[in-house]
Amino acid sequence: MRKSLLFSLVLLALPTWAAARAPVVVELYTAQGCAGCPEANANLAKLAEKPGVLALTFPVDYWDYLGWPDTFAKPEFTERQKAYVARLSLREPYTPQVVVDGRGQAAGLKVVAIQKLVSDAARAPHDPPDIRVIGGRVYVGSGRAPRGGGEVWLIRYDPREQDVVVKSGDNKGQTVVHRNLVREVRRLGAWRGRSVALRLGAPTEEGLQTVVIVQGSRGGRVLGVGRPKASSSGRGRQ
């Protein structure tokens, strides 16, 4: 009882900026060895400049056997994409694929279709739980949980542009540009409509930005987004 009261007081005392309407989350599943992915990466970089959009790049590893192992791919990115494949009733994962707010998906080269998904998501009814990221914790307030419950995900990404010269495979000789490259994705815990406080843990790399996404379980719709107020960006190379 005491913990619940303390948590409620913490939420009431926090500034109102964290309660602003969440951005539309656009996830690109891509690979440096995929012939159509460099163009999709460029499309996402443009989308990342739009207000009200959180664009994230998830490099996957299942094309590594084609002759060029993706330098940023992680198995957990592939697993996240597979959850969307099951949820959206697709036959199999593919690249480049864009998933918008967990609501819908399109091929990464279909710019018009992606823009429509973003517009539809921005206009959709929106009643997120209150999400505050403070220090090493995230506080998720009470609200209406979806059927099956929700999940709280930590995502850390590099806002700097990352350029990689591909030396073999279908994209040999090309420079593949990455924007908002995800470096860590981790499920922090469940959210079932009641207030919870979860630890974030320390970042594994410097220069990363942190965002917390609350969404339906197993690749469900995005319910809300929280992040620390301060942010910065720059440019890096590999």
N, C-alpha and C positions, 0 to 999 in steps of 0.2 A: 504493500500500500504506500509506504514511504517513497519507494523508488518511482512508483507511478506518479505521485504528486510532484516529486522533484522534476521528473521528465516534462510534465505538463508546464511547470513554471519556466523551465528552460526554453521551451518552444514559444511561450508568450513573451519572453524577454528579448527574443532575437529580432533583428531588424527585418523590415517587411520586404526587402529586395529579394529574399529567397523564395517568396511566395508568388513571384511573377509567373506569367504563363510560360510553361516549359517550351523549349524549342522543339521543332520536329527533328527526330533522330533519323539520319540517313546513313545506312551502313553499306559500304561497298566491300564485296568479297572478290578478291583479285589475286593474281599471281604474276610474277615477273616472267614466267615461261609461257603465259597465255597470250596468243597472238592479238586478241582484241582488247587486252587489258590496259596497255598504255593509253589508248584513247579514253577508256572509261576512267582511268585515274585522272586524266586531264579534265574530264567532265566534272568529276567530284571536286576537284580543286576550285573550279568556278562556282560550284554550288556552295562550297564552304564560305564564300565571301558574302552570301546572302544573309541578311538579318533574319533571325528566327529559325535558323537551321543549324543543327549540330551534325556535321559531316565527319564520318569516321571510316578509316581504311583498315580492313582486316585481311592481311595476306594469308592465304591458305597453302597447305603443303602437298595436296594430292596430285599436283602436276610436276613435282620435283623429278620424277623418273624420266621426264621427257628430255632431259639433258641440261637443265639449269635449275639447281636448288634455290628456291627463293630465299634471299638473305634475311628476310624479316618474318617469314611464316612460322606459326606455332600451332601445334595440334589443337590447343584449346580454341583457336579461332575457327578451325574446321568443325569442331564439335558444336560451337555456337551456330554456325551456318546449318548444320544438320538438324538442329532443333527447329529452325525455321522451315526447313524442307518438310519435316513431318507435320508441323503446324499448318502450313499453307498447302498441304496435300500435293506436293511436287514429287516427281518420280525419283530425282537424284539431285545432288548439289552440282552447281556449274559456275563457271566464271566467264565474264564478269557479271556478277549479280548484285542488284541493289535492293535492299529491304528498307522500307520506310515505316517508321514507328511500329514495327511489328505487325502492321495492318495489311500490307500488300508488298508485292515485289515485281521487279521488271529487269530485263536484261540491261546491263550497264551501258550499252550503246544507244538505248532508246530514250533519248533526252526528253522528248515530248511526254512519253508515258511516265517518266520519273517526275517531271514537273507537275503533272496532274496528280500523282500520288502525294506529292508534297503539299499541293494546294488543298486536296481533300483532307489530309491529316490536319492541316492548320485550321480548317473550318469545322472539324469534328467536335462534338461536345467534349468538354474538358473539365474534369473535376478531380484533380490529382490530390494525393495526400501531401501534407506539408513536409518538405524535405530540406533539412539544413545540414550543411557540411561544415563542421567547425573543428579545427585542429585535427586530431586523429580519429574523429568519430563522425558518423552520420546519424542524424535523428530523423526518423520517419514517423509522422503523425498518424492519427487514426483516420479512417475513411472506408469507403466501400471497396472491398476486395473483389476481384473477379472470381468466377467459379473455378475452383481448383487452387485458389490462392495466388499470391504473387511472390516475386523474388526480388531481392536487392542485389544489384550488380555494381561492382567497382570497375571502372575503366580508366586507365591512364594512357595518355597519348602524347605524341610529340608534335607540337604545332609547327615546328620548323619544316621547311621543304627538304625532303631527302631524295637525292638523285643517285640512281644506281645504273652503271653501265653493264648491260647484259653481255656476256662473253661467249655464250653458246645457246643452242636451241632456236626456237622460232623467232625470238626477238634479238638474235645476235647482232651486236653493234649498235643497238638502240639504247638511249638513255631513258629509263623509266622514272618518272617523277611521282613521289608520294607526298600527300598532304594529310595532316592529322592522322599520322600513322599510329595505330594502337600498339602499345608495347606490353600492356598487361590487362587481362580481363579475368575477373574473379567473382564468383558468387559469394556474397557476404552472409546471406541467410534468407529466411522466409519472411514474408509479410502477409498477415492474414486479416488485416483491417484494424489491428490494434497497434498502438504506439510501440516502436522498438528503437533501441540505440545499439549501433554496431560499430566495432572497431575497423578502421581502414587498413592499418599496418603501414609501415614505411615504404616509400617508393624504392624501386630497385635501380633507378637511373635518375640522373639530374636533368632538369629542364623539362620534365613532363607536366602536363596539366591533368587534373583529376576531375572526374565527373562520376556521379552516382545515378544509376538508372533503376527505377522501380517498374517492373513489367509483370505481365501474367506469366505464370509458370510455364516452363518448357517452350520458350519461343513465343510467348503471348504478346499482346499489345503493350506498347509502352504507356505507362500510367503517369509517370512524372520524372523529372530530371532535377538533380541538385548538384551544385558545385560551389567551391569557395568563391568569394566575391572577387578577390584579386586574381589577375591572370596576366600572362606575358607571352610574347612570341618572338621568334627569331628565325635564323636560317642555318641549316647544317648540311654537311655533305658526307657521303660514305664512298 
